[in-house]
Amino acid sequence: IEKFLSQPFFVAQQFTGLEGRYVKLEDTIRSFQELVDGKHDDLPENAFYMKGSIDEVLETANA
């Protein structure tokens, strides 16, 4: 969850160099529910870093 909280916020763009992204509330709730339920415990922690939604995490982890 700590790595997932590093989402690419617009206000952090000047510090991270990464473009901010808007994530719908529904996607955020679904993503956190899946994390709390342990659905993605098999993924490496770095896959969660600076991602907007769990779908982005899965794309990165499966690439």
PDB file of N, CA, C and O in Angstrom:
ATOM      1  N   ILE A   1       0.836  -1.185   0.000  1.00  0.00           N
ATOM      2  CA  ILE A   1       0.000   0.000   0.000  1.00  0.00           C
ATOM      3  C   ILE A   1       0.883   1.252   0.000  1.00  0.00           C
ATOM      4  O   ILE A   1       0.549   2.250  -0.639  1.00  0.00           O
ATOM      5  N   GLU A   2       1.994   1.197   0.707  1.00  0.00           N
ATOM      6  CA  GLU A   2       2.879   2.368   0.757  1.00  0.00           C
ATOM      7  C   GLU A   2       3.360   2.754  -0.641  1.00  0.00           C
ATOM      8  O   GLU A   2       3.336   3.933  -0.993  1.00  0.00           O
ATOM      9  N   LYS A   3       3.789   1.798  -1.428  1.00  0.00           N
ATOM     10  CA  LYS A   3       4.255   2.097  -2.788  1.00  0.00           C
ATOM     11  C   LYS A   3       3.109   2.608  -3.656  1.00  0.00           C
ATOM     12  O   LYS A   3       3.299   3.495  -4.487  1.00  0.00           O
ATOM     13  N   PHE A   4       1.918   2.040  -3.457  1.00  0.00           N
ATOM     14  CA  PHE A   4       0.770   2.443  -4.259  1.00  0.00           C
ATOM     15  C   PHE A   4       0.347   3.875  -3.941  1.00  0.00           C
ATOM     16  O   PHE A   4      -0.228   4.551  -4.793  1.00  0.00           O
ATOM     17  N   LEU A   5       0.624   4.340  -2.734  1.00  0.00           N
ATOM     18  CA  LEU A   5       0.292   5.715  -2.355  1.00  0.00           C
ATOM     19  C   LEU A   5       1.182   6.743  -3.045  1.00  0.00           C
ATOM     20  O   LEU A   5       0.979   7.946  -2.878  1.00  0.00           O
ATOM     21  N   SER A   6       2.148   6.293  -3.802  1.00  0.00           N
ATOM     22  CA  SER A   6       3.038   7.192  -4.535  1.00  0.00           C
ATOM     23  C   SER A   6       2.451   7.563  -5.892  1.00  0.00           C
ATOM     24  O   SER A   6       3.196   7.853  -6.828  1.00  0.00           O
ATOM     25  N   GLN A   7       1.148   7.559  -6.009  1.00  0.00           N
ATOM     26  CA  GLN A   7       0.480   7.857  -7.272  1.00  0.00           C
ATOM     27  C   GLN A   7       0.996   9.162  -7.871  1.00  0.00           C
ATOM     28  O   GLN A   7       1.370  10.077  -7.138  1.00  0.00           O
ATOM     29  N   PRO A   8       1.018   9.249  -9.202  1.00  0.00           N
ATOM     30  CA  PRO A   8       1.541  10.445  -9.874  1.00  0.00           C
ATOM     31  C   PRO A   8       0.571  11.624  -9.802  1.00  0.00           C
ATOM     32  O   PRO A   8      -0.232  11.833 -10.711  1.00  0.00           O
ATOM     33  N   PHE A   9       0.653  12.381  -8.726  1.00  0.00           N
ATOM     34  CA  PHE A   9      -0.213  13.537  -8.529  1.00  0.00           C
ATOM     35  C   PHE A   9       0.267  14.712  -9.379  1.00  0.00           C
ATOM     36  O   PHE A   9       1.463  14.865  -9.626  1.00  0.00           O
ATOM     37  N   PHE A  10      -0.674  15.532  -9.818  1.00  0.00           N
ATOM     38  CA  PHE A  10      -0.323  16.705 -10.618  1.00  0.00           C
ATOM     39  C   PHE A  10       0.587  17.654  -9.846  1.00  0.00           C
ATOM     40  O   PHE A  10       1.514  18.218 -10.427  1.00  0.00           O
ATOM     41  N   VAL A  11       0.345  17.843  -8.551  1.00  0.00           N
ATOM     42  CA  VAL A  11       1.148  18.782  -7.761  1.00  0.00           C
ATOM     43  C   VAL A  11       2.573  18.294  -7.542  1.00  0.00           C
ATOM     44  O   VAL A  11       3.449  19.088  -7.197  1.00  0.00           O
ATOM     45  N   ALA A  12       2.817  17.016  -7.736  1.00  0.00           N
ATOM     46  CA  ALA A  12       4.158  16.464  -7.529  1.00  0.00           C
ATOM     47  C   ALA A  12       4.966  16.401  -8.815  1.00  0.00           C
ATOM     48  O   ALA A  12       6.135  16.016  -8.793  1.00  0.00           O
ATOM     49  N   GLN A  13       4.365  16.770  -9.921  1.00  0.00           N
ATOM     50  CA  GLN A  13       5.018  16.644 -11.216  1.00  0.00           C
ATOM     51  C   GLN A  13       6.369  17.347 -11.266  1.00  0.00           C
ATOM     52  O   GLN A  13       7.317  16.818 -11.847  1.00  0.00           O
ATOM     53  N   GLN A  14       6.471  18.527 -10.667  1.00  0.00           N
ATOM     54  CA  GLN A  14       7.735  19.269 -10.703  1.00  0.00           C
ATOM     55  C   GLN A  14       8.835  18.563  -9.922  1.00  0.00           C
ATOM     56  O   GLN A  14      10.017  18.794 -10.175  1.00  0.00           O
ATOM     57  N   PHE A  15       8.464  17.710  -8.982  1.00  0.00           N
ATOM     58  CA  PHE A  15       9.453  16.995  -8.175  1.00  0.00           C
ATOM     59  C   PHE A  15       9.788  15.620  -8.742  1.00  0.00           C
ATOM     60  O   PHE A  15      10.924  15.159  -8.635  1.00  0.00           O
ATOM     61  N   THR A  16       8.795  14.968  -9.346  1.00  0.00           N
ATOM     62  CA  THR A  16       8.991  13.602  -9.835  1.00  0.00           C
ATOM     63  C   THR A  16       9.387  13.542 -11.296  1.00  0.00           C
ATOM     64  O   THR A  16      10.007  12.575 -11.739  1.00  0.00           O
ATOM     65  N   GLY A  17       9.026  14.585 -12.053  1.00  0.00           N
ATOM     66  CA  GLY A  17       9.276  14.558 -13.483  1.00  0.00           C
ATOM     67  C   GLY A  17       8.269  13.710 -14.240  1.00  0.00           C
ATOM     68  O   GLY A  17       8.382  13.552 -15.456  1.00  0.00           O
ATOM     69  N   LEU A  18       7.285  13.163 -13.535  1.00  0.00           N
ATOM     70  CA  LEU A  18       6.254  12.333 -14.152  1.00  0.00           C
ATOM     71  C   LEU A  18       4.961  13.125 -14.265  1.00  0.00           C
ATOM     72  O   LEU A  18       4.577  13.845 -13.343  1.00  0.00           O
ATOM     73  N   GLU A  19       4.294  12.985 -15.404  1.00  0.00           N
ATOM     74  CA  GLU A  19       3.036  13.689 -15.615  1.00  0.00           C
ATOM     75  C   GLU A  19       1.970  13.170 -14.656  1.00  0.00           C
ATOM     76  O   GLU A  19       1.816  11.962 -14.475  1.00  0.00           O
ATOM     77  N   GLY A  20       1.241  14.093 -14.049  1.00  0.00           N
ATOM     78  CA  GLY A  20       0.167  13.708 -13.145  1.00  0.00           C
ATOM     79  C   GLY A  20      -0.978  13.048 -13.893  1.00  0.00           C
ATOM     80  O   GLY A  20      -1.194  13.304 -15.078  1.00  0.00           O
ATOM     81  N   ARG A  21      -1.708  12.197 -13.186  1.00  0.00           N
ATOM     82  CA  ARG A  21      -2.841  11.499 -13.794  1.00  0.00           C
ATOM     83  C   ARG A  21      -4.059  11.587 -12.907  1.00  0.00           C
ATOM     84  O   ARG A  21      -3.954  11.570 -11.681  1.00  0.00           O
ATOM     85  N   TYR A  22      -5.211  11.680 -13.534  1.00  0.00           N
ATOM     86  CA  TYR A  22      -6.478  11.667 -12.819  1.00  0.00           C
ATOM     87  C   TYR A  22      -6.959  10.224 -12.727  1.00  0.00           C
ATOM     88  O   TYR A  22      -6.976   9.505 -13.727  1.00  0.00           O
ATOM     89  N   VAL A  23      -7.347   9.804 -11.533  1.00  0.00           N
ATOM     90  CA  VAL A  23      -7.881   8.457 -11.321  1.00  0.00           C
ATOM     91  C   VAL A  23      -9.277   8.609 -10.732  1.00  0.00           C
ATOM     92  O   VAL A  23      -9.466   9.301  -9.732  1.00  0.00           O
ATOM     93  N   LYS A  24     -10.238   7.966 -11.350  1.00  0.00           N
ATOM     94  CA  LYS A  24     -11.620   8.046 -10.868  1.00  0.00           C
ATOM     95  C   LYS A  24     -11.724   7.465  -9.464  1.00  0.00           C
ATOM     96  O   LYS A  24     -11.006   6.529  -9.114  1.00  0.00           O
ATOM     97  N   LEU A  25     -12.613   8.020  -8.676  1.00  0.00           N
ATOM     98  CA  LEU A  25     -12.830   7.554  -7.310  1.00  0.00           C
ATOM     99  C   LEU A  25     -13.153   6.066  -7.283  1.00  0.00           C
ATOM    100  O   LEU A  25     -12.648   5.339  -6.428  1.00  0.00           O
ATOM    101  N   GLU A  26     -13.980   5.612  -8.201  1.00  0.00           N
ATOM    102  CA  GLU A  26     -14.352   4.198  -8.249  1.00  0.00           C
ATOM    103  C   GLU A  26     -13.134   3.305  -8.466  1.00  0.00           C
ATOM    104  O   GLU A  26     -13.023   2.239  -7.862  1.00  0.00           O
ATOM    105  N   ASP A  27     -12.214   3.751  -9.341  1.00  0.00           N
ATOM    106  CA  ASP A  27     -10.998   2.979  -9.604  1.00  0.00           C
ATOM    107  C   ASP A  27     -10.088   2.955  -8.384  1.00  0.00           C
ATOM    108  O   ASP A  27      -9.465   1.934  -8.093  1.00  0.00           O
ATOM    109  N   THR A  28     -10.010   4.068  -7.674  1.00  0.00           N
ATOM    110  CA  THR A  28      -9.195   4.126  -6.462  1.00  0.00           C
ATOM    111  C   THR A  28      -9.740   3.191  -5.396  1.00  0.00           C
ATOM    112  O   THR A  28      -8.981   2.453  -4.768  1.00  0.00           O
ATOM    113  N   ILE A  29     -11.041   3.216  -5.190  1.00  0.00           N
ATOM    114  CA  ILE A  29     -11.662   2.345  -4.186  1.00  0.00           C
ATOM    115  C   ILE A  29     -11.468   0.880  -4.553  1.00  0.00           C
ATOM    116  O   ILE A  29     -11.122   0.062  -3.701  1.00  0.00           O
ATOM    117  N   ARG A  30     -11.692   0.547  -5.825  1.00  0.00           N
ATOM    118  CA  ARG A  30     -11.516  -0.844  -6.278  1.00  0.00           C
ATOM    119  C   ARG A  30     -10.064  -1.288  -6.100  1.00  0.00           C
ATOM    120  O   ARG A  30      -9.798  -2.397  -5.637  1.00  0.00           O
ATOM    121  N   SER A  31      -9.137  -0.416  -6.470  1.00  0.00           N
ATOM    122  CA  SER A  31      -7.717  -0.749  -6.352  1.00  0.00           C
ATOM    123  C   SER A  31      -7.329  -1.029  -4.906  1.00  0.00           C
ATOM    124  O   SER A  31      -6.664  -2.025  -4.620  1.00  0.00           O
ATOM    125  N   PHE A  32      -7.741  -0.158  -4.001  1.00  0.00           N
ATOM    126  CA  PHE A  32      -7.397  -0.357  -2.593  1.00  0.00           C
ATOM    127  C   PHE A  32      -8.083  -1.583  -2.014  1.00  0.00           C
ATOM    128  O   PHE A  32      -7.500  -2.287  -1.190  1.00  0.00           O
ATOM    129  N   GLN A  33      -9.306  -1.846  -2.433  1.00  0.00           N
ATOM    130  CA  GLN A  33      -9.998  -3.038  -1.941  1.00  0.00           C
ATOM    131  C   GLN A  33      -9.251  -4.298  -2.364  1.00  0.00           C
ATOM    132  O   GLN A  33      -9.100  -5.229  -1.573  1.00  0.00           O
ATOM    133  N   GLU A  34      -8.787  -4.328  -3.599  1.00  0.00           N
ATOM    134  CA  GLU A  34      -8.015  -5.475  -4.075  1.00  0.00           C
ATOM    135  C   GLU A  34      -6.712  -5.615  -3.300  1.00  0.00           C
ATOM    136  O   GLU A  34      -6.291  -6.731  -2.996  1.00  0.00           O
ATOM    137  N   LEU A  35      -6.068  -4.498  -2.978  1.00  0.00           N
ATOM    138  CA  LEU A  35      -4.827  -4.554  -2.199  1.00  0.00           C
ATOM    139  C   LEU A  35      -5.079  -5.072  -0.790  1.00  0.00           C
ATOM    140  O   LEU A  35      -4.341  -5.926  -0.299  1.00  0.00           O
ATOM    141  N   VAL A  36      -6.109  -4.563  -0.143  1.00  0.00           N
ATOM    142  CA  VAL A  36      -6.435  -4.977   1.224  1.00  0.00           C
ATOM    143  C   VAL A  36      -6.839  -6.449   1.263  1.00  0.00           C
ATOM    144  O   VAL A  36      -6.553  -7.154   2.231  1.00  0.00           O
ATOM    145  N   ASP A  37      -7.502  -6.903   0.209  1.00  0.00           N
ATOM    146  CA  ASP A  37      -7.925  -8.302   0.131  1.00  0.00           C
ATOM    147  C   ASP A  37      -6.767  -9.244  -0.190  1.00  0.00           C
ATOM    148  O   ASP A  37      -6.927 -10.463  -0.136  1.00  0.00           O
ATOM    149  N   GLY A  38      -5.608  -8.688  -0.523  1.00  0.00           N
ATOM    150  CA  GLY A  38      -4.440  -9.517  -0.815  1.00  0.00           C
ATOM    151  C   GLY A  38      -4.430 -10.100  -2.210  1.00  0.00           C
ATOM    152  O   GLY A  38      -3.679 -11.034  -2.488  1.00  0.00           O
ATOM    153  N   LYS A  39      -5.251  -9.564  -3.086  1.00  0.00           N
ATOM    154  CA  LYS A  39      -5.385 -10.108  -4.436  1.00  0.00           C
ATOM    155  C   LYS A  39      -4.085 -10.012  -5.243  1.00  0.00           C
ATOM    156  O   LYS A  39      -3.871 -10.798  -6.166  1.00  0.00           O
ATOM    157  N   HIS A  40      -3.233  -9.067  -4.904  1.00  0.00           N
ATOM    158  CA  HIS A  40      -2.016  -8.837  -5.689  1.00  0.00           C
ATOM    159  C   HIS A  40      -0.748  -9.015  -4.852  1.00  0.00           C
ATOM    160  O   HIS A  40       0.288  -8.421  -5.150  1.00  0.00           O
ATOM    161  N   ASP A  41      -0.835  -9.819  -3.827  1.00  0.00           N
ATOM    162  CA  ASP A  41       0.321 -10.047  -2.953  1.00  0.00           C
ATOM    163  C   ASP A  41       1.493 -10.696  -3.682  1.00  0.00           C
ATOM    164  O   ASP A  41       2.628 -10.629  -3.211  1.00  0.00           O
ATOM    165  N   ASP A  42       1.232 -11.315  -4.812  1.00  0.00           N
ATOM    166  CA  ASP A  42       2.290 -11.995  -5.550  1.00  0.00           C
ATOM    167  C   ASP A  42       3.122 -11.048  -6.417  1.00  0.00           C
ATOM    168  O   ASP A  42       4.158 -11.445  -6.951  1.00  0.00           O
ATOM    169  N   LEU A  43       2.679  -9.811  -6.558  1.00  0.00           N
ATOM    170  CA  LEU A  43       3.398  -8.855  -7.401  1.00  0.00           C
ATOM    171  C   LEU A  43       4.535  -8.190  -6.627  1.00  0.00           C
ATOM    172  O   LEU A  43       4.424  -7.976  -5.420  1.00  0.00           O
ATOM    173  N   PRO A  44       5.633  -7.861  -7.323  1.00  0.00           N
ATOM    174  CA  PRO A  44       6.741  -7.175  -6.641  1.00  0.00           C
ATOM    175  C   PRO A  44       6.334  -5.764  -6.222  1.00  0.00           C
ATOM    176  O   PRO A  44       5.541  -5.110  -6.899  1.00  0.00           O
ATOM    177  N   GLU A  45       6.878  -5.307  -5.114  1.00  0.00           N
ATOM    178  CA  GLU A  45       6.525  -3.982  -4.584  1.00  0.00           C
ATOM    179  C   GLU A  45       6.758  -2.867  -5.594  1.00  0.00           C
ATOM    180  O   GLU A  45       5.963  -1.931  -5.677  1.00  0.00           O
ATOM    181  N   ASN A  46       7.831  -2.956  -6.356  1.00  0.00           N
ATOM    182  CA  ASN A  46       8.152  -1.887  -7.305  1.00  0.00           C
ATOM    183  C   ASN A  46       7.107  -1.729  -8.401  1.00  0.00           C
ATOM    184  O   ASN A  46       7.034  -0.675  -9.033  1.00  0.00           O
ATOM    185  N   ALA A  47       6.302  -2.752  -8.636  1.00  0.00           N
ATOM    186  CA  ALA A  47       5.249  -2.658  -9.653  1.00  0.00           C
ATOM    187  C   ALA A  47       4.183  -1.645  -9.254  1.00  0.00           C
ATOM    188  O   ALA A  47       3.443  -1.163 -10.112  1.00  0.00           O
ATOM    189  N   PHE A  48       4.092  -1.317  -7.974  1.00  0.00           N
ATOM    190  CA  PHE A  48       3.068  -0.406  -7.469  1.00  0.00           C
ATOM    191  C   PHE A  48       3.516   1.052  -7.444  1.00  0.00           C
ATOM    192  O   PHE A  48       2.701   1.945  -7.216  1.00  0.00           O
ATOM    193  N   TYR A  49       4.799   1.299  -7.676  1.00  0.00           N
ATOM    194  CA  TYR A  49       5.355   2.639  -7.516  1.00  0.00           C
ATOM    195  C   TYR A  49       4.938   3.572  -8.650  1.00  0.00           C
ATOM    196  O   TYR A  49       5.139   3.262  -9.825  1.00  0.00           O
ATOM    197  N   MET A  50       4.356   4.715  -8.291  1.00  0.00           N
ATOM    198  CA  MET A  50       3.965   5.780  -9.222  1.00  0.00           C
ATOM    199  C   MET A  50       2.975   5.308 -10.287  1.00  0.00           C
ATOM    200  O   MET A  50       3.105   5.640 -11.465  1.00  0.00           O
ATOM    201  N   LYS A  51       2.005   4.544  -9.860  1.00  0.00           N
ATOM    202  CA  LYS A  51       0.943   4.091 -10.759  1.00  0.00           C
ATOM    203  C   LYS A  51      -0.363   4.752 -10.352  1.00  0.00           C
ATOM    204  O   LYS A  51      -0.562   5.072  -9.180  1.00  0.00           O
ATOM    205  N   GLY A  52      -1.247   4.957 -11.309  1.00  0.00           N
ATOM    206  CA  GLY A  52      -2.511   5.607 -11.025  1.00  0.00           C
ATOM    207  C   GLY A  52      -3.592   4.661 -10.558  1.00  0.00           C
ATOM    208  O   GLY A  52      -4.401   5.015  -9.701  1.00  0.00           O
ATOM    209  N   SER A  53      -3.615   3.463 -11.109  1.00  0.00           N
ATOM    210  CA  SER A  53      -4.649   2.497 -10.744  1.00  0.00           C
ATOM    211  C   SER A  53      -4.045   1.100 -10.715  1.00  0.00           C
ATOM    212  O   SER A  53      -2.918   0.889 -11.161  1.00  0.00           O
ATOM    213  N   ILE A  54      -4.794   0.169 -10.192  1.00  0.00           N
ATOM    214  CA  ILE A  54      -4.316  -1.209 -10.127  1.00  0.00           C
ATOM    215  C   ILE A  54      -4.144  -1.774 -11.533  1.00  0.00           C
ATOM    216  O   ILE A  54      -3.323  -2.667 -11.746  1.00  0.00           O
ATOM    217  N   ASP A  55      -4.907  -1.265 -12.490  1.00  0.00           N
ATOM    218  CA  ASP A  55      -4.765  -1.720 -13.874  1.00  0.00           C
ATOM    219  C   ASP A  55      -3.378  -1.372 -14.418  1.00  0.00           C
ATOM    220  O   ASP A  55      -2.775  -2.171 -15.134  1.00  0.00           O
ATOM    221  N   GLU A  56      -2.874  -0.193 -14.085  1.00  0.00           N
ATOM    222  CA  GLU A  56      -1.520   0.190 -14.492  1.00  0.00           C
ATOM    223  C   GLU A  56      -0.481  -0.699 -13.827  1.00  0.00           C
ATOM    224  O   GLU A  56       0.515  -1.073 -14.445  1.00  0.00           O
ATOM    225  N   VAL A  57      -0.717  -1.032 -12.573  1.00  0.00           N
ATOM    226  CA  VAL A  57       0.190  -1.920 -11.849  1.00  0.00           C
ATOM    227  C   VAL A  57       0.268  -3.261 -12.564  1.00  0.00           C
ATOM    228  O   VAL A  57       1.357  -3.792 -12.782  1.00  0.00           O
ATOM    229  N   LEU A  58      -0.874  -3.800 -12.924  1.00  0.00           N
ATOM    230  CA  LEU A  58      -0.919  -5.101 -13.588  1.00  0.00           C
ATOM    231  C   LEU A  58      -0.257  -5.055 -14.957  1.00  0.00           C
ATOM    232  O   LEU A  58       0.420  -6.007 -15.345  1.00  0.00           O
ATOM    233  N   GLU A  59      -0.442  -3.963 -15.696  1.00  0.00           N
ATOM    234  CA  GLU A  59       0.214  -3.818 -16.995  1.00  0.00           C
ATOM    235  C   GLU A  59       1.725  -3.840 -16.843  1.00  0.00           C
ATOM    236  O   GLU A  59       2.420  -4.499 -17.616  1.00  0.00           O
ATOM    237  N   THR A  60       2.233  -3.126 -15.855  1.00  0.00           N
ATOM    238  CA  THR A  60       3.673  -3.072 -15.612  1.00  0.00           C
ATOM    239  C   THR A  60       4.211  -4.423 -15.167  1.00  0.00           C
ATOM    240  O   THR A  60       5.254  -4.871 -15.644  1.00  0.00           O
ATOM    241  N   ALA A  61       3.504  -5.063 -14.263  1.00  0.00           N
ATOM    242  CA  ALA A  61       3.967  -6.340 -13.717  1.00  0.00           C
ATOM    243  C   ALA A  61       3.953  -7.441 -14.763  1.00  0.00           C
ATOM    244  O   ALA A  61       4.771  -8.359 -14.706  1.00  0.00           O
ATOM    245  N   ASN A  62       3.037  -7.361 -15.714  1.00  0.00           N
ATOM    246  CA  ASN A  62       2.908  -8.405 -16.734  1.00  0.00           C
ATOM    247  C   ASN A  62       3.681  -8.089 -18.002  1.00  0.00           C
ATOM    248  O   ASN A  62       3.655  -8.871 -18.953  1.00  0.00           O
ATOM    249  N   ALA A  63       4.370  -6.951 -18.030  1.00  0.00           N
ATOM    250  CA  ALA A  63       5.119  -6.559 -19.237  1.00  0.00           C
ATOM    251  C   ALA A  63       6.436  -7.285 -19.330  1.00  0.00           C
ATOM    252  O   ALA A  63       7.191  -7.076 -20.280  1.00  0.00           O
TER     253      ALA A  63
END
